[in-house]
Amino acid sequence: MKITAENLGKRFNREWIFRNISYTFESGNTYAVVGPNGSGKSTLLQILWGQLPPSLGTLRYTQDQLSIPIDEIFSYLSIAAPYQELIEEFTLEEMVRFHFHFKKPTGGSIQETIEKMELTHASGKLISNFSSGMRQRLKLGLAFFSASPILFFDVYCLQPGG
């Protein structure tokens, strides 16, 4: 699968967050978007996965040289991000089952997936009672164990001395 960005730009009100980004991202490769806080990294990712529209430029999604409409792109990718919402009223098992109702798992049962996430002890626990670390592990696990050609991880990393 390919995501092709041509002259992408995004602005909020009159301030440009970024402009003139052109690149082709191909599944099977690993990419990192780096920069200081507020430079538009998360905004760019949200545009690439179809959550936000660009203010300028075009995006094309293709698989085997066939075009994928923007309103179908969600079925080709998985996302893990700190600002991603989880359903607080669900238990872990309900959340995993719900997620894999929409995404194909990489293999194994719901319980095997929970074991791979190392959250077996919390299988019946409500998401609202999860620690921030458990929530992050769940978000990463749901993305990682989904059979998607494209995975997006929007993570915070501290720089040495920062």
SULHULIN-V522972 format. One record per pair of residues at least 24 apart in sequence whose C-alpha atoms are under 7 Angstrom apart, sorted by the first residue. I is the first residue (numbers start at 1). J is the second residue. Records with the same first field share a line. If there is no record, write none. Layout:
I->J ; J
This chain:
1->26 ; 27 ; 62 ; 63 ; 64 ; 149
2->26 ; 27 ; 61 ; 62 ; 63
3->59 ; 60 ; 61 ; 62
4->59 ; 60 ; 61
5->58 ; 59 ; 60
6->57 ; 58 ; 59
7->56 ; 57 ; 58
8->54 ; 56 ; 57 ; 58
9->54 ; 55 ; 56 ; 57
10->54 ; 55 ; 56
11->55
27->149 ; 150
42->154
76->148 ; 149 ; 150
77->148 ; 149 ; 150 ; 151
78->143 ; 146 ; 148 ; 150 ; 151 ; 152
79->143 ; 151 ; 152 ; 153
80->139 ; 140 ; 143 ; 152 ; 153 ; 154
81->153 ; 154 ; 155
82->136 ; 155
87->127
88->126 ; 127 ; 128
89->126 ; 127 ; 128
90->126 ; 127
91->123 ; 124 ; 125 ; 126 ; 127
92->122 ; 123 ; 124 ; 125 ; 126 ; 127
93->123 ; 124
103->146
104->146 ; 147
105->145 ; 146 ; 147
106->145 ; 146 ; 147
117->141
